[in-house]
Amino acid sequence: MIIMPPRNQFSASRRNVLALASAAGVYRLLPAYAAAPAAMPIRAIPKGGEALPVIGLGSSKAVSQLAADGPAALTNVLRTLVAHGGKVVDTWPRNPENDAKFGRILGEPDLRERLFVTSKIDRSGKEAGLAQFREAQKAYNRKVVDLLQIFSLTDLAVHWPTLRAIKDTGEARYIGATVSEDKLHDQLEAFLQTETPDVVQMNYSISERRVEARLLPFARERGVAVLVNRPFMNGALFKKLEGRPLPEWAADFDCKTWAEFSLKYILAHPAVTCVLTETTDPHHMEENALAASGRLPDAAQRARMAAYIDEVL
Ligand SMILES: NC(=O)c1ccc[n+]([C@@H]2O[C@H](COP(=O)([O-])OP(=O)(O)OC[C@H]3O[C@@H](n4cnc5c(N)ncnc54)[C@H](OP(=O)(O)O)[C@@H]3O)[C@@H](O)[C@H]2O)c1
């Protein structure tokens, strides 16, 4: 059970509620946080077999709001993820002030050893890329980063040897590359033809399905784990579906919300290892984590879901 401020307090006074609760140490005392985490379905990284829980956090929005909002909201989102058995947190250094604050949250005693923390390089040039990795190690106070990725294939030919060298030193446990736009899919596929990253990250959702044709099956064939970004098209999916009820047949695979609709569709693809959902709201984090439980749609149900979305969007 997760105890959080009532839903209707989040929009108007979420910051105050969370700040008060955090200052009072309330979260540390909550049974949900103190007890062993609930189980979340897991999937293995093909290379090495380490299992990852299937729902993670994309932290970009929450980290960018740290200076303005304070640490309580993001801390509670992470504790909610962990309480539901999740551990993957996708991030990378961009703003020293926010990154340092985030590093302190990641170092909280109840979170530090329970998280799988990624980082990325999004600067061009060998020295700049290496410097950005050092910044991540320092900001997140981690000598070893779980996964280091090249952001959107930036300066790929230059950074890939650097990532391999970093992995050889043991400072990154896994290495890979990301894309979040359809226009980079061909380049990622070409990269996968010649290199064998541990992990690739790509955009995929019920309304952005281009990766189904080639990239997802190819990553699977190459034994590469897949992290998914943009599961909600950065929130645009909810705006497009606002006011529209779920079709009744969504209950056939235990789906109660549009967030679950996209997440269950994604999770039902066998090439997917973990979906990164971005949120600043612990209630949304809980909803996203719970999408992993219950039934997933079968092939016929997935086809019906895709056809329905194509019809209504
Ligand atoms: N090239 C790259 O490497 C790259 C590019 C883009 C993204 N990413 C990664 O992917 C992560 C995900 O980002 P995204 O752009 O893909 O965002 P997304 O997860 O598709 O959508 C995030 C939006 O959905 C809302 N939301 C989340 N859960 C919800 C729920 N259950 N109900 C209603 N609204 C919900 C969030 O608002 P609330 O805050 O109100 O919940 C937020 O505005 C990023 O943080 C990043 O880690 C990587």
The ligand as an SDF file (V2000), in Angstrom:
LIG
                    3D

 48 52  0  0  0  0  0  0  0  0999 V2000
   17.0250   10.8890  -26.7400 N   0  0  0  0  0  0  0  0  0  0  0  0
   16.8340   10.4490  -25.5030 C   0  0  0  0  0  0  0  0  0  0  0  0
   17.6930    9.8270  -24.9100 O   0  0  0  0  0  0  0  0  0  0  0  0
   15.5240   10.7050  -24.8350 C   0  0  0  0  0  0  0  0  0  0  0  0
   14.5820   11.5780  -25.3910 C   0  0  0  0  0  0  0  0  0  0  0  0
   13.3480   11.7250  -24.7710 C   0  0  0  0  0  0  0  0  0  0  0  0
   13.0970   11.0570  -23.5820 C   0  0  0  0  0  0  0  0  0  0  0  0
   14.0580   10.2530  -23.0460 N   0  0  0  0  0  0  0  0  0  0  0  0
   13.8310    9.5310  -21.7880 C   0  0  0  0  0  0  0  0  0  0  0  0
   12.5270    9.0850  -21.7290 O   0  0  0  0  0  0  0  0  0  0  0  0
   11.9060    9.5960  -20.5250 C   0  0  0  0  0  0  0  0  0  0  0  0
   10.4400    9.7050  -20.7400 C   0  0  0  0  0  0  0  0  0  0  0  0
   10.1750   10.9830  -21.3420 O   0  0  0  0  0  0  0  0  0  0  0  0
    9.1200   11.1610  -22.4400 P   0  0  0  0  0  0  0  0  0  0  0  0
    9.3140   12.3610  -23.2410 O   0  0  0  0  0  0  0  0  0  0  0  0
    9.2370    9.8960  -23.1490 O   0  0  0  0  0  0  0  0  0  0  0  0
    7.7790   11.3320  -21.5580 O   0  0  0  0  0  0  0  0  0  0  0  0
    6.4940   10.3710  -21.4150 P   0  0  0  0  0  0  0  0  0  0  0  0
    6.8000    9.3910  -20.3240 O   0  0  0  0  0  0  0  0  0  0  0  0
    6.0620    9.8960  -22.7500 O   0  0  0  0  0  0  0  0  0  0  0  0
    5.4040   11.4290  -20.9190 O   0  0  0  0  0  0  0  0  0  0  0  0
    5.6230   12.2100  -19.7890 C   0  0  0  0  0  0  0  0  0  0  0  0
    4.3770   13.0500  -19.5380 C   0  0  0  0  0  0  0  0  0  0  0  0
    3.2710   12.2040  -19.2200 O   0  0  0  0  0  0  0  0  0  0  0  0
    2.7160   12.5820  -17.9740 C   0  0  0  0  0  0  0  0  0  0  0  0
    2.3520   11.3560  -17.2620 N   0  0  0  0  0  0  0  0  0  0  0  0
    3.1820   10.3670  -16.8280 C   0  0  0  0  0  0  0  0  0  0  0  0
    2.4910    9.3660  -16.2840 N   0  0  0  0  0  0  0  0  0  0  0  0
    1.1740    9.7100  -16.3420 C   0  0  0  0  0  0  0  0  0  0  0  0
   -0.0340    9.0830  -15.9410 C   0  0  0  0  0  0  0  0  0  0  0  0
   -0.0420    7.8810  -15.3590 N   0  0  0  0  0  0  0  0  0  0  0  0
   -1.2090    9.7350  -16.1560 N   0  0  0  0  0  0  0  0  0  0  0  0
   -1.2180   10.9630  -16.7490 C   0  0  0  0  0  0  0  0  0  0  0  0
   -0.0920   11.6150  -17.1470 N   0  0  0  0  0  0  0  0  0  0  0  0
    1.0940   10.9940  -16.9640 C   0  0  0  0  0  0  0  0  0  0  0  0
    3.7570   13.3890  -17.2560 C   0  0  0  0  0  0  0  0  0  0  0  0
    3.1490   14.4010  -16.4840 O   0  0  0  0  0  0  0  0  0  0  0  0
    3.2010   14.3780  -14.8590 P   0  0  0  0  0  0  0  0  0  0  0  0
    4.5280   14.9080  -14.4790 O   0  0  0  0  0  0  0  0  0  0  0  0
    2.0670   15.2570  -14.4870 O   0  0  0  0  0  0  0  0  0  0  0  0
    2.9920   12.9510  -14.4510 O   0  0  0  0  0  0  0  0  0  0  0  0
    4.5710   14.0060  -18.3880 C   0  0  0  0  0  0  0  0  0  0  0  0
    4.0500   15.2550  -18.7560 O   0  0  0  0  0  0  0  0  0  0  0  0
   12.6710   10.8930  -20.2620 C   0  0  0  0  0  0  0  0  0  0  0  0
   12.5720   11.3490  -18.9410 O   0  0  0  0  0  0  0  0  0  0  0  0
   14.0600   10.4450  -20.5940 C   0  0  0  0  0  0  0  0  0  0  0  0
   14.5900    9.6930  -19.5340 O   0  0  0  0  0  0  0  0  0  0  0  0
   15.2400   10.0530  -23.6430 C   0  0  0  0  0  0  0  0  0  0  0  0
  1  2  1  0
  2  3  2  0
  2  4  1  0
  4  5  1  0
  4 48  2  0
  5  6  2  0
  6  7  1  0
  7  8  2  0
  8  9  1  0
  8 48  1  0
  9 10  1  0
  9 46  1  0
 10 11  1  0
 11 12  1  0
 11 44  1  0
 12 13  1  0
 13 14  1  0
 14 15  2  0
 14 16  1  0
 14 17  1  0
 17 18  1  0
 18 19  2  0
 18 20  1  0
 18 21  1  0
 21 22  1  0
 22 23  1  0
 23 24  1  0
 23 42  1  0
 24 25  1  0
 25 26  1  0
 25 36  1  0
 26 27  1  0
 26 35  1  0
 27 28  2  0
 28 29  1  0
 29 30  1  0
 29 35  2  0
 30 31  1  0
 30 32  2  0
 32 33  1  0
 33 34  2  0
 34 35  1  0
 36 37  1  0
 36 42  1  0
 37 38  1  0
 38 39  2  0
 38 40  1  0
 38 41  1  0
 42 43  1  0
 44 45  1  0
 44 46  1  0
 46 47  1  0
M  CHG  2   8   1  16  -1
M  END
$$$$
